[in-house]
Every structure is written in structure tokens, then in C-alpha cells.
């Protein structure tokens, strides 16, 4: 069985030169990604904000019409 690494944020520059972040789960699946930022520092600041927001985020159940 393949060893799973920890969940991690990755900061990278895309093909158009914008900086972005993505959150990868331990199985390497991308579970969240960002908009583009002009500079790397902006993307890194956004990662810091996400880390704070997620820690305190509420979980809400949404029941759509016709759903169970």
C-alpha cells in the first residue's frame, strides 16, 4: 500500500504568470484551489488566511428542495 503524506498547501505560478495556491489531501488529490494573484506574496498571504478561516469554519447542512 502506498504511503500517504500529509495534507499540504502548494503555491505555484500558472502558465499565464499568476500565482495560485492549491490544497492537496494526503492522497495527493486537489481539494481546494485559489484565484490568481499578481505576486507570490499575495498567494502566500491567502494561504495564511485560509488556515485561520478553516480552523474556525462552521459546518452547515444544506437540504435542497426534493432532497432527503
PDB file of N, CA, C, O and CB in Angstrom:
ATOM      1  N   UNK A   1       0.851  -1.184   0.000  1.00  0.00           N
ATOM      2  CA  UNK A   1       0.000   0.000   0.000  1.00  0.00           C
ATOM      3  C   UNK A   1       0.896   1.247   0.000  1.00  0.00           C
ATOM      4  O   UNK A   1       1.874   1.312   0.745  1.00  0.00           O
ATOM      5  CB  UNK A   1      -0.968  -0.001   1.237  1.00  0.00           C
ATOM      6  N   UNK A   2       0.562   2.221  -0.827  1.00  0.00           N
ATOM      7  CA  UNK A   2       1.360   3.448  -0.924  1.00  0.00           C
ATOM      8  C   UNK A   2       1.212   4.283   0.344  1.00  0.00           C
ATOM      9  O   UNK A   2       0.129   4.375   0.922  1.00  0.00           O
ATOM     10  CB  UNK A   2       0.939   4.274  -2.159  1.00  0.00           C
ATOM     11  N   UNK A   3       2.306   4.881   0.759  1.00  0.00           N
ATOM     12  CA  UNK A   3       2.291   5.726   1.944  1.00  0.00           C
ATOM     13  C   UNK A   3       1.640   7.066   1.605  1.00  0.00           C
ATOM     14  O   UNK A   3       1.929   7.655   0.563  1.00  0.00           O
ATOM     15  CB  UNK A   3       3.727   5.934   2.491  1.00  0.00           C
ATOM     16  N   UNK A   4       0.760   7.547   2.490  1.00  0.00           N
ATOM     17  CA  UNK A   4       0.095   8.825   2.263  1.00  0.00           C
ATOM     18  C   UNK A   4       0.841   9.911   3.020  1.00  0.00           C
ATOM     19  O   UNK A   4       1.187   9.735   4.188  1.00  0.00           O
ATOM     20  CB  UNK A   4      -1.393   8.768   2.702  1.00  0.00           C
ATOM     21  N   UNK A   5       1.088  11.028   2.358  1.00  0.00           N
ATOM     22  CA  UNK A   5       1.750  12.149   3.011  1.00  0.00           C
ATOM     23  C   UNK A   5       0.701  13.041   3.667  1.00  0.00           C
ATOM     24  O   UNK A   5      -0.498  12.776   3.571  1.00  0.00           O
ATOM     25  CB  UNK A   5       2.605  12.958   1.998  1.00  0.00           C
ATOM     26  N   UNK A   6       1.151  14.077   4.321  1.00  0.00           N
ATOM     27  CA  UNK A   6       0.248  14.995   4.987  1.00  0.00           C
ATOM     28  C   UNK A   6      -0.439  15.913   3.988  1.00  0.00           C
ATOM     29  O   UNK A   6       0.051  16.133   2.881  1.00  0.00           O
ATOM     30  CB  UNK A   6       0.997  15.813   6.021  1.00  0.00           C
ATOM     31  N   UNK A   7      -1.575  16.441   4.397  1.00  0.00           N
ATOM     32  CA  UNK A   7      -2.257  17.456   3.620  1.00  0.00           C
ATOM     33  C   UNK A   7      -1.377  18.698   3.567  1.00  0.00           C
ATOM     34  O   UNK A   7      -0.764  19.066   4.570  1.00  0.00           O
ATOM     35  CB  UNK A   7      -3.652  17.781   4.221  1.00  0.00           C
ATOM     36  N   UNK A   8      -1.307  19.350   2.403  1.00  0.00           N
ATOM     37  CA  UNK A   8      -0.401  20.482   2.265  1.00  0.00           C
ATOM     38  C   UNK A   8      -0.935  21.519   1.278  1.00  0.00           C
ATOM     39  O   UNK A   8      -1.629  21.189   0.316  1.00  0.00           O
ATOM     40  CB  UNK A   8       0.970  20.001   1.821  1.00  0.00           C
ATOM     41  N   UNK A   9      -0.594  22.778   1.540  1.00  0.00           N
ATOM     42  CA  UNK A   9      -0.834  23.850   0.580  1.00  0.00           C
ATOM     43  C   UNK A   9       0.359  23.907  -0.357  1.00  0.00           C
ATOM     44  O   UNK A   9       1.501  23.776   0.083  1.00  0.00           O
ATOM     45  CB  UNK A   9      -1.062  25.226   1.295  1.00  0.00           C
ATOM     46  N   UNK A  10       0.110  24.100  -1.634  1.00  0.00           N
ATOM     47  CA  UNK A  10       1.169  24.326  -2.614  1.00  0.00           C
ATOM     48  C   UNK A  10       0.958  25.702  -3.225  1.00  0.00           C
ATOM     49  O   UNK A  10      -0.165  26.054  -3.587  1.00  0.00           O
ATOM     50  CB  UNK A  10       1.181  23.213  -3.717  1.00  0.00           C
ATOM     51  N   UNK A  11       2.013  26.474  -3.342  1.00  0.00           N
ATOM     52  CA  UNK A  11       1.968  27.779  -4.001  1.00  0.00           C
ATOM     53  C   UNK A  11       2.759  27.641  -5.290  1.00  0.00           C
ATOM     54  O   UNK A  11       3.892  27.160  -5.276  1.00  0.00           O
ATOM     55  CB  UNK A  11       2.550  28.933  -3.080  1.00  0.00           C
ATOM     56  N   UNK A  12       2.167  28.059  -6.410  1.00  0.00           N
ATOM     57  CA  UNK A  12       2.813  27.871  -7.700  1.00  0.00           C
ATOM     58  C   UNK A  12       2.422  28.987  -8.668  1.00  0.00           C
ATOM     59  O   UNK A  12       1.436  29.694  -8.458  1.00  0.00           O
ATOM     60  CB  UNK A  12       2.447  26.502  -8.287  1.00  0.00           C
ATOM     61  N   UNK A  13       3.203  29.126  -9.715  1.00  0.00           N
ATOM     62  CA  UNK A  13       2.920  30.103 -10.757  1.00  0.00           C
ATOM     63  C   UNK A  13       2.316  29.353 -11.947  1.00  0.00           C
ATOM     64  O   UNK A  13       2.884  28.375 -12.431  1.00  0.00           O
ATOM     65  CB  UNK A  13       4.217  30.893 -11.174  1.00  0.00           C
ATOM     66  N   UNK A  14       1.149  29.831 -12.412  1.00  0.00           N
ATOM     67  CA  UNK A  14       0.476  29.146 -13.514  1.00  0.00           C
ATOM     68  C   UNK A  14       1.051  29.577 -14.867  1.00  0.00           C
ATOM     69  O   UNK A  14       1.959  30.407 -14.922  1.00  0.00           O
ATOM     70  CB  UNK A  14      -1.034  29.423 -13.468  1.00  0.00           C
ATOM     71  N   UNK A  15       0.529  29.023 -15.938  1.00  0.00           N
ATOM     72  CA  UNK A  15       1.029  29.287 -17.273  1.00  0.00           C
ATOM     73  C   UNK A  15       0.904  30.727 -17.735  1.00  0.00           C
ATOM     74  O   UNK A  15       1.630  31.157 -18.631  1.00  0.00           O
ATOM     75  CB  UNK A  15       0.332  28.426 -18.221  1.00  0.00           C
ATOM     76  N   UNK A  16      -0.016  31.483 -17.129  1.00  0.00           N
ATOM     77  CA  UNK A  16      -0.194  32.888 -17.514  1.00  0.00           C
ATOM     78  C   UNK A  16       0.587  33.837 -16.603  1.00  0.00           C
ATOM     79  O   UNK A  16       0.473  35.056 -16.731  1.00  0.00           O
ATOM     80  CB  UNK A  16      -1.677  33.255 -17.488  1.00  0.00           C
ATOM     81  N   UNK A  17       1.377  33.280 -15.686  1.00  0.00           N
ATOM     82  CA  UNK A  17       2.210  34.109 -14.818  1.00  0.00           C
ATOM     83  C   UNK A  17       1.569  34.511 -13.504  1.00  0.00           C
ATOM     84  O   UNK A  17       2.197  35.207 -12.705  1.00  0.00           O
ATOM     85  CB  UNK A  17       2.597  35.324 -15.541  1.00  0.00           C
ATOM     86  N   UNK A  18       0.319  34.087 -13.256  1.00  0.00           N
ATOM     87  CA  UNK A  18      -0.334  34.395 -11.983  1.00  0.00           C
ATOM     88  C   UNK A  18       0.084  33.364 -10.930  1.00  0.00           C
ATOM     89  O   UNK A  18       0.390  32.213 -11.241  1.00  0.00           O
ATOM     90  CB  UNK A  18      -1.885  34.418 -12.148  1.00  0.00           C
ATOM     91  N   UNK A  19       0.086  33.816  -9.678  1.00  0.00           N
ATOM     92  CA  UNK A  19       0.404  32.943  -8.548  1.00  0.00           C
ATOM     93  C   UNK A  19      -0.884  32.398  -7.961  1.00  0.00           C
ATOM     94  O   UNK A  19      -1.862  33.132  -7.825  1.00  0.00           O
ATOM     95  CB  UNK A  19       1.220  33.700  -7.466  1.00  0.00           C
ATOM     96  N   UNK A  20      -0.895  31.143  -7.620  1.00  0.00           N
ATOM     97  CA  UNK A  20      -2.074  30.470  -7.069  1.00  0.00           C
ATOM     98  C   UNK A  20      -1.655  29.528  -5.946  1.00  0.00           C
ATOM     99  O   UNK A  20      -0.480  29.188  -5.805  1.00  0.00           O
ATOM    100  CB  UNK A  20      -2.832  29.692  -8.175  1.00  0.00           C
ATOM    101  N   UNK A  21      -2.637  29.114  -5.153  1.00  0.00           N
ATOM    102  CA  UNK A  21      -2.392  28.055  -4.178  1.00  0.00           C
ATOM    103  C   UNK A  21      -3.399  26.954  -4.437  1.00  0.00           C
ATOM    104  O   UNK A  21      -4.468  27.185  -5.002  1.00  0.00           O
ATOM    105  CB  UNK A  21      -2.494  28.584  -2.705  1.00  0.00           C
ATOM    106  N   UNK A  22      -3.041  25.764  -4.019  1.00  0.00           N
ATOM    107  CA  UNK A  22      -3.966  24.634  -4.036  1.00  0.00           C
ATOM    108  C   UNK A  22      -3.721  23.829  -2.771  1.00  0.00           C
ATOM    109  O   UNK A  22      -2.604  23.778  -2.257  1.00  0.00           O
ATOM    110  CB  UNK A  22      -3.782  23.747  -5.326  1.00  0.00           C
ATOM    111  N   UNK A  23      -4.756  23.216  -2.287  1.00  0.00           N
ATOM    112  CA  UNK A  23      -4.680  22.378  -1.095  1.00  0.00           C
ATOM    113  C   UNK A  23      -4.796  20.934  -1.545  1.00  0.00           C
ATOM    114  O   UNK A  23      -5.776  20.547  -2.183  1.00  0.00           O
ATOM    115  CB  UNK A  23      -5.797  22.744  -0.054  1.00  0.00           C
ATOM    116  N   UNK A  24      -3.790  20.140  -1.209  1.00  0.00           N
ATOM    117  CA  UNK A  24      -3.799  18.733  -1.586  1.00  0.00           C
ATOM    118  C   UNK A  24      -3.960  17.868  -0.344  1.00  0.00           C
ATOM    119  O   UNK A  24      -3.315  18.092   0.680  1.00  0.00           O
ATOM    120  CB  UNK A  24      -2.509  18.360  -2.344  1.00  0.00           C
ATOM    121  N   UNK A  25      -4.828  16.883  -0.459  1.00  0.00           N
ATOM    122  CA  UNK A  25      -5.042  15.920   0.615  1.00  0.00           C
ATOM    123  C   UNK A  25      -3.868  14.956   0.664  1.00  0.00           C
ATOM    124  O   UNK A  25      -3.015  14.959  -0.224  1.00  0.00           O
ATOM    125  CB  UNK A  25      -6.376  15.153   0.420  1.00  0.00           C
ATOM    126  N   UNK A  26      -3.826  14.145   1.684  1.00  0.00           N
ATOM    127  CA  UNK A  26      -2.755  13.178   1.851  1.00  0.00           C
ATOM    128  C   UNK A  26      -2.619  12.208   0.693  1.00  0.00           C
ATOM    129  O   UNK A  26      -1.543  11.653   0.469  1.00  0.00           O
ATOM    130  CB  UNK A  26      -2.968  12.417   3.100  1.00  0.00           C
ATOM    131  N   UNK A  27      -3.709  11.996  -0.050  1.00  0.00           N
ATOM    132  CA  UNK A  27      -3.662  11.094  -1.206  1.00  0.00           C
ATOM    133  C   UNK A  27      -3.312  11.840  -2.496  1.00  0.00           C
ATOM    134  O   UNK A  27      -3.434  11.287  -3.589  1.00  0.00           O
ATOM    135  CB  UNK A  27      -5.005  10.380  -1.370  1.00  0.00           C
ATOM    136  N   UNK A  28      -2.872  13.109  -2.363  1.00  0.00           N
ATOM    137  CA  UNK A  28      -2.438  13.971  -3.464  1.00  0.00           C
ATOM    138  C   UNK A  28      -3.588  14.543  -4.298  1.00  0.00           C
ATOM    139  O   UNK A  28      -3.342  15.186  -5.318  1.00  0.00           O
ATOM    140  CB  UNK A  28      -1.517  13.203  -4.361  1.00  0.00           C
ATOM    141  N   UNK A  29      -4.819  14.322  -3.888  1.00  0.00           N
ATOM    142  CA  UNK A  29      -5.968  14.883  -4.603  1.00  0.00           C
ATOM    143  C   UNK A  29      -6.107  16.363  -4.242  1.00  0.00           C
ATOM    144  O   UNK A  29      -5.988  16.734  -3.075  1.00  0.00           O
ATOM    145  CB  UNK A  29      -7.280  14.103  -4.257  1.00  0.00           C
ATOM    146  N   UNK A  30      -6.359  17.205  -5.248  1.00  0.00           N
ATOM    147  CA  UNK A  30      -6.590  18.631  -5.004  1.00  0.00           C
ATOM    148  C   UNK A  30      -7.999  18.785  -4.454  1.00  0.00           C
ATOM    149  O   UNK A  30      -8.970  18.384  -5.096  1.00  0.00           O
ATOM    150  CB  UNK A  30      -6.395  19.484  -6.314  1.00  0.00           C
ATOM    151  N   UNK A  31      -8.111  19.373  -3.252  1.00  0.00           N
ATOM    152  CA  UNK A  31      -9.421  19.534  -2.620  1.00  0.00           C
ATOM    153  C   UNK A  31      -9.874  20.989  -2.599  1.00  0.00           C
ATOM    154  O   UNK A  31     -11.043  21.263  -2.328  1.00  0.00           O
ATOM    155  CB  UNK A  31      -9.386  18.990  -1.204  1.00  0.00           C
ATOM    156  N   UNK A  32      -8.972  21.926  -2.879  1.00  0.00           N
ATOM    157  CA  UNK A  32      -9.331  23.343  -2.969  1.00  0.00           C
ATOM    158  C   UNK A  32      -8.250  24.058  -3.768  1.00  0.00           C
ATOM    159  O   UNK A  32      -7.088  23.649  -3.770  1.00  0.00           O
ATOM    160  CB  UNK A  32      -9.498  23.985  -1.545  1.00  0.00           C
ATOM    161  N   UNK A  33      -8.650  25.138  -4.452  1.00  0.00           N
ATOM    162  CA  UNK A  33      -7.678  25.928  -5.207  1.00  0.00           C
ATOM    163  C   UNK A  33      -8.116  27.381  -5.214  1.00  0.00           C
ATOM    164  O   UNK A  33      -9.269  27.699  -4.923  1.00  0.00           O
ATOM    165  CB  UNK A  33      -7.524  25.394  -6.657  1.00  0.00           C
ATOM    166  N   UNK A  34      -7.181  28.255  -5.550  1.00  0.00           N
ATOM    167  CA  UNK A  34      -7.426  29.688  -5.430  1.00  0.00           C
ATOM    168  C   UNK A  34      -7.635  30.374  -6.769  1.00  0.00           C
ATOM    169  O   UNK A  34      -7.487  29.787  -7.840  1.00  0.00           O
ATOM    170  CB  UNK A  34      -6.287  30.338  -4.715  1.00  0.00           C
ATOM    171  N   UNK A  35      -7.982  31.634  -6.651  1.00  0.00           N
ATOM    172  CA  UNK A  35      -7.960  32.544  -7.785  1.00  0.00           C
ATOM    173  C   UNK A  35      -6.500  32.896  -8.051  1.00  0.00           C
ATOM    174  O   UNK A  35      -5.620  32.490  -7.292  1.00  0.00           O
ATOM    175  CB  UNK A  35      -8.828  33.831  -7.514  1.00  0.00           C
ATOM    176  N   UNK A  36      -6.234  33.637  -9.108  1.00  0.00           N
ATOM    177  CA  UNK A  36      -4.871  34.050  -9.407  1.00  0.00           C
ATOM    178  C   UNK A  36      -4.488  35.320  -8.664  1.00  0.00           C
ATOM    179  O   UNK A  36      -5.327  36.197  -8.453  1.00  0.00           O
ATOM    180  CB  UNK A  36      -4.703  34.254 -10.896  1.00  0.00           C
ATOM    181  N   UNK A  37      -3.228  35.421  -8.269  1.00  0.00           N
ATOM    182  CA  UNK A  37      -2.681  36.604  -7.601  1.00  0.00           C
ATOM    183  C   UNK A  37      -1.531  37.153  -8.448  1.00  0.00           C
ATOM    184  O   UNK A  37      -0.825  36.400  -9.120  1.00  0.00           O
ATOM    185  CB  UNK A  37      -2.194  36.262  -6.147  1.00  0.00           C
ATOM    186  N   UNK A  38      -1.358  38.468  -8.406  1.00  0.00           N
ATOM    187  CA  UNK A  38      -0.314  39.118  -9.191  1.00  0.00           C
ATOM    188  C   UNK A  38       1.073  38.710  -8.722  1.00  0.00           C
ATOM    189  O   UNK A  38       1.980  38.522  -9.533  1.00  0.00           O
ATOM    190  CB  UNK A  38      -0.463  40.627  -9.116  1.00  0.00           C
ATOM    191  N   UNK A  39       1.236  38.574  -7.410  1.00  0.00           N
ATOM    192  CA  UNK A  39       2.557  38.231  -6.903  1.00  0.00           C
ATOM    193  C   UNK A  39       2.492  37.051  -5.935  1.00  0.00           C
ATOM    194  O   UNK A  39       1.439  36.725  -5.389  1.00  0.00           O
ATOM    195  CB  UNK A  39       3.188  39.439  -6.216  1.00  0.00           C
ATOM    196  N   UNK A  40       3.633  36.434  -5.745  1.00  0.00           N
ATOM    197  CA  UNK A  40       3.742  35.259  -4.873  1.00  0.00           C
ATOM    198  C   UNK A  40       3.342  35.601  -3.446  1.00  0.00           C
ATOM    199  O   UNK A  40       2.700  34.795  -2.772  1.00  0.00           O
ATOM    200  CB  UNK A  40       5.171  34.702  -4.896  1.00  0.00           C
ATOM    201  N   UNK A  41       3.714  36.789  -2.981  1.00  0.00           N
ATOM    202  CA  UNK A  41       3.381  37.197  -1.606  1.00  0.00           C
ATOM    203  C   UNK A  41       1.873  37.213  -1.386  1.00  0.00           C
ATOM    204  O   UNK A  41       1.404  36.856  -0.305  1.00  0.00           O
ATOM    205  CB  UNK A  41       3.968  38.586  -1.299  1.00  0.00           C
ATOM    206  N   UNK A  42       1.112  37.620  -2.392  1.00  0.00           N
ATOM    207  CA  UNK A  42      -0.350  37.626  -2.276  1.00  0.00           C
ATOM    208  C   UNK A  42      -0.901  36.224  -2.094  1.00  0.00           C
ATOM    209  O   UNK A  42      -1.798  36.004  -1.280  1.00  0.00           O
ATOM    210  CB  UNK A  42      -0.979  38.270  -3.504  1.00  0.00           C
ATOM    211  N   UNK A  43      -0.371  35.284  -2.845  1.00  0.00           N
ATOM    212  CA  UNK A  43      -0.818  33.895  -2.720  1.00  0.00           C
ATOM    213  C   UNK A  43      -0.457  33.331  -1.349  1.00  0.00           C
ATOM    214  O   UNK A  43      -1.246  32.608  -0.741  1.00  0.00           O
ATOM    215  CB  UNK A  43      -0.198  33.027  -3.830  1.00  0.00           C
ATOM    216  N   UNK A  44       0.735  33.665  -0.868  1.00  0.00           N
ATOM    217  CA  UNK A  44       1.161  33.180   0.451  1.00  0.00           C
ATOM    218  C   UNK A  44       0.307  33.790   1.557  1.00  0.00           C
ATOM    219  O   UNK A  44      -0.045  33.097   2.511  1.00  0.00           O
ATOM    220  CB  UNK A  44       2.647  33.506   0.693  1.00  0.00           C
ATOM    221  N   UNK A  45      -0.033  35.070   1.448  1.00  0.00           N
ATOM    222  CA  UNK A  45      -0.931  35.697   2.438  1.00  0.00           C
ATOM    223  C   UNK A  45      -2.293  35.008   2.432  1.00  0.00           C
ATOM    224  O   UNK A  45      -2.889  34.789   3.487  1.00  0.00           O
ATOM    225  CB  UNK A  45      -1.101  37.215   2.145  1.00  0.00           C
ATOM    226  N   UNK A  46      -2.783  34.667   1.241  1.00  0.00           N
ATOM    227  CA  UNK A  46      -4.076  33.994   1.135  1.00  0.00           C
ATOM    228  C   UNK A  46      -4.038  32.625   1.812  1.00  0.00           C
ATOM    229  O   UNK A  46      -5.014  32.224   2.447  1.00  0.00           O
ATOM    230  CB  UNK A  46      -4.482  33.843  -0.338  1.00  0.00           C
ATOM    231  N   UNK A  47      -2.935  31.915   1.685  1.00  0.00           N
ATOM    232  CA  UNK A  47      -2.794  30.625   2.375  1.00  0.00           C
ATOM    233  C   UNK A  47      -2.904  30.834   3.884  1.00  0.00           C
ATOM    234  O   UNK A  47      -3.590  30.073   4.566  1.00  0.00           O
ATOM    235  CB  UNK A  47      -1.435  29.947   2.016  1.00  0.00           C
ATOM    236  N   UNK A  48      -2.236  31.856   4.406  1.00  0.00           N
ATOM    237  CA  UNK A  48      -2.321  32.146   5.841  1.00  0.00           C
ATOM    238  C   UNK A  48      -3.743  32.437   6.273  1.00  0.00           C
ATOM    239  O   UNK A  48      -4.183  31.980   7.328  1.00  0.00           O
ATOM    240  CB  UNK A  48      -1.430  33.322   6.195  1.00  0.00           C
ATOM    241  N   UNK A  49      -4.467  33.201   5.455  1.00  0.00           N
ATOM    242  CA  UNK A  49      -5.869  33.498   5.766  1.00  0.00           C
ATOM    243  C   UNK A  49      -6.709  32.237   5.748  1.00  0.00           C
ATOM    244  O   UNK A  49      -7.539  32.029   6.633  1.00  0.00           O
ATOM    245  CB  UNK A  49      -6.436  34.516   4.776  1.00  0.00           C
ATOM    246  N   UNK A  50      -6.504  31.394   4.751  1.00  0.00           N
ATOM    247  CA  UNK A  50      -7.271  30.150   4.665  1.00  0.00           C
ATOM    248  C   UNK A  50      -7.035  29.280   5.888  1.00  0.00           C
ATOM    249  O   UNK A  50      -7.976  28.684   6.413  1.00  0.00           O
ATOM    250  CB  UNK A  50      -6.903  29.380   3.397  1.00  0.00           C
ATOM    251  N   UNK A  51      -5.811  29.201   6.341  1.00  0.00           N
ATOM    252  CA  UNK A  51      -5.503  28.378   7.508  1.00  0.00           C
ATOM    253  C   UNK A  51      -6.262  28.872   8.735  1.00  0.00           C
ATOM    254  O   UNK A  51      -6.745  28.064   9.528  1.00  0.00           O
ATOM    255  CB  UNK A  51      -3.994  28.381   7.782  1.00  0.00           C
ATOM    256  N   UNK A  52      -6.372  30.182   8.897  1.00  0.00           N
ATOM    257  CA  UNK A  52      -7.116  30.736  10.034  1.00  0.00           C
ATOM    258  C   UNK A  52      -8.611  30.527   9.871  1.00  0.00           C
ATOM    259  O   UNK A  52      -9.285  30.142  10.826  1.00  0.00           O
ATOM    260  CB  UNK A  52      -6.817  32.225  10.195  1.00  0.00           C
ATOM    261  N   UNK A  53      -9.148  30.773   8.669  1.00  0.00           N
ATOM    262  CA  UNK A  53     -10.592  30.653   8.446  1.00  0.00           C
ATOM    263  C   UNK A  53     -11.064  29.218   8.603  1.00  0.00           C
ATOM    264  O   UNK A  53     -12.090  28.967   9.236  1.00  0.00           O
ATOM    265  CB  UNK A  53     -10.958  31.166   7.059  1.00  0.00           C
ATOM    266  N   UNK A  54     -10.338  28.292   8.042  1.00  0.00           N
ATOM    267  CA  UNK A  54     -10.760  26.891   8.065  1.00  0.00           C
ATOM    268  C   UNK A  54     -10.798  26.350   9.481  1.00  0.00           C
ATOM    269  O   UNK A  54     -11.691  25.576   9.826  1.00  0.00           O
ATOM    270  CB  UNK A  54      -9.832  26.041   7.210  1.00  0.00           C
ATOM    271  N   UNK A  55      -9.845  26.745  10.301  1.00  0.00           N
ATOM    272  CA  UNK A  55      -9.791  26.253  11.673  1.00  0.00           C
ATOM    273  C   UNK A  55     -11.082  26.566  12.435  1.00  0.00           C
ATOM    274  O   UNK A  55     -11.520  25.774  13.269  1.00  0.00           O
ATOM    275  CB  UNK A  55      -8.594  26.861  12.401  1.00  0.00           C
ATOM    276  N   UNK A  56     -11.684  27.712  12.148  1.00  0.00           N
ATOM    277  CA  UNK A  56     -12.879  28.146  12.866  1.00  0.00           C
ATOM    278  C   UNK A  56     -14.159  28.042  12.032  1.00  0.00           C
ATOM    279  O   UNK A  56     -15.207  28.529  12.456  1.00  0.00           O
ATOM    280  CB  UNK A  56     -12.699  29.565  13.327  1.00  0.00           C
ATOM    281  N   UNK A  57     -14.091  27.425  10.877  1.00  0.00           N
ATOM    282  CA  UNK A  57     -15.249  27.369   9.981  1.00  0.00           C
ATOM    283  C   UNK A  57     -16.353  26.478  10.547  1.00  0.00           C
ATOM    284  O   UNK A  57     -16.102  25.404  11.095  1.00  0.00           O
ATOM    285  CB  UNK A  57     -14.826  26.860   8.601  1.00  0.00           C
ATOM    286  N   UNK A  58     -17.576  26.963  10.394  1.00  0.00           N
ATOM    287  CA  UNK A  58     -18.742  26.178  10.795  1.00  0.00           C
ATOM    288  C   UNK A  58     -19.045  25.147   9.703  1.00  0.00           C
ATOM    289  O   UNK A  58     -18.669  25.328   8.545  1.00  0.00           O
ATOM    290  CB  UNK A  58     -19.981  27.101  11.051  1.00  0.00           C
ATOM    291  N   UNK A  59     -19.714  24.091  10.078  1.00  0.00           N
ATOM    292  CA  UNK A  59     -20.197  23.108   9.121  1.00  0.00           C
ATOM    293  C   UNK A  59     -21.706  23.241   9.088  1.00  0.00           C
ATOM    294  O   UNK A  59     -22.372  23.093  10.113  1.00  0.00           O
ATOM    295  CB  UNK A  59     -19.749  21.647   9.497  1.00  0.00           C
ATOM    296  N   UNK A  60     -22.242  23.518   7.917  1.00  0.00           N
ATOM    297  CA  UNK A  60     -23.677  23.711   7.778  1.00  0.00           C
ATOM    298  C   UNK A  60     -24.247  22.655   6.852  1.00  0.00           C
ATOM    299  O   UNK A  60     -23.684  22.368   5.796  1.00  0.00           O
ATOM    300  CB  UNK A  60     -23.995  25.121   7.253  1.00  0.00           C
ATOM    301  N   UNK A  61     -25.374  22.077   7.259  1.00  0.00           N
ATOM    302  CA  UNK A  61     -26.051  21.103   6.418  1.00  0.00           C
ATOM    303  C   UNK A  61     -27.086  21.836   5.577  1.00  0.00           C
ATOM    304  O   UNK A  61     -27.917  22.575   6.106  1.00  0.00           O
ATOM    305  CB  UNK A  61     -26.711  19.978   7.272  1.00  0.00           C
ATOM    306  N   UNK A  62     -27.035  21.631   4.289  1.00  0.00           N
ATOM    307  CA  UNK A  62     -27.988  22.254   3.367  1.00  0.00           C
ATOM    308  C   UNK A  62     -28.878  21.164   2.806  1.00  0.00           C
ATOM    309  O   UNK A  62     -28.398  20.194   2.218  1.00  0.00           O
ATOM    310  CB  UNK A  62     -27.258  23.032   2.218  1.00  0.00           C
ATOM    311  N   UNK A  63     -30.161  21.329   2.989  1.00  0.00           N
ATOM    312  CA  UNK A  63     -31.119  20.374   2.435  1.00  0.00           C
ATOM    313  C   UNK A  63     -31.830  21.069   1.287  1.00  0.00           C
ATOM    314  O   UNK A  63     -32.569  22.034   1.486  1.00  0.00           O
ATOM    315  CB  UNK A  63     -32.143  19.867   3.526  1.00  0.00           C
ATOM    316  N   UNK A  64     -31.597  20.568   0.093  1.00  0.00           N
ATOM    317  CA  UNK A  64     -32.203  21.176  -1.087  1.00  0.00           C
ATOM    318  C   UNK A  64     -33.606  20.647  -1.275  1.00  0.00           C
ATOM    319  O   UNK A  64     -33.944  19.559  -0.808  1.00  0.00           O
ATOM    320  CB  UNK A  64     -31.358  20.907  -2.340  1.00  0.00           C
ATOM    321  N   UNK A  65     -34.427  21.435  -1.970  1.00  0.00           N
ATOM    322  CA  UNK A  65     -35.788  21.020  -2.256  1.00  0.00           C
ATOM    323  C   UNK A  65     -35.789  19.671  -2.943  1.00  0.00           C
ATOM    324  O   UNK A  65     -35.025  19.442  -3.880  1.00  0.00           O
ATOM    325  CB  UNK A  65     -36.501  22.058  -3.118  1.00  0.00           C
ATOM    326  N   UNK A  66     -36.641  18.784  -2.481  1.00  0.00           N
ATOM    327  CA  UNK A  66     -36.734  17.462  -3.062  1.00  0.00           C
ATOM    328  C   UNK A  66     -35.701  16.492  -2.520  1.00  0.00           C
ATOM    329  O   UNK A  66     -35.724  15.305  -2.844  1.00  0.00           O
ATOM    330  CB  UNK A  66     -36.600  17.555  -4.534  1.00  0.00           C
ATOM    331  N   UNK A  67     -34.787  17.003  -1.690  1.00  0.00           N
ATOM    332  CA  UNK A  67     -33.760  16.141  -1.104  1.00  0.00           C
ATOM    333  C   UNK A  67     -34.265  15.446   0.129  1.00  0.00           C
ATOM    334  O   UNK A  67     -35.347  15.747   0.633  1.00  0.00           O
ATOM    335  CB  UNK A  67     -32.522  16.938  -0.768  1.00  0.00           C
ATOM    336  N   UNK A  68     -33.488  14.530   0.603  1.00  0.00           N
ATOM    337  CA  UNK A  68     -33.882  13.801   1.814  1.00  0.00           C
ATOM    338  C   UNK A  68     -33.121  14.283   3.010  1.00  0.00           C
ATOM    339  O   UNK A  68     -33.325  13.779   4.115  1.00  0.00           O
ATOM    340  CB  UNK A  68     -33.668  12.315   1.642  1.00  0.00           C
TER     341      UNK A  68
END
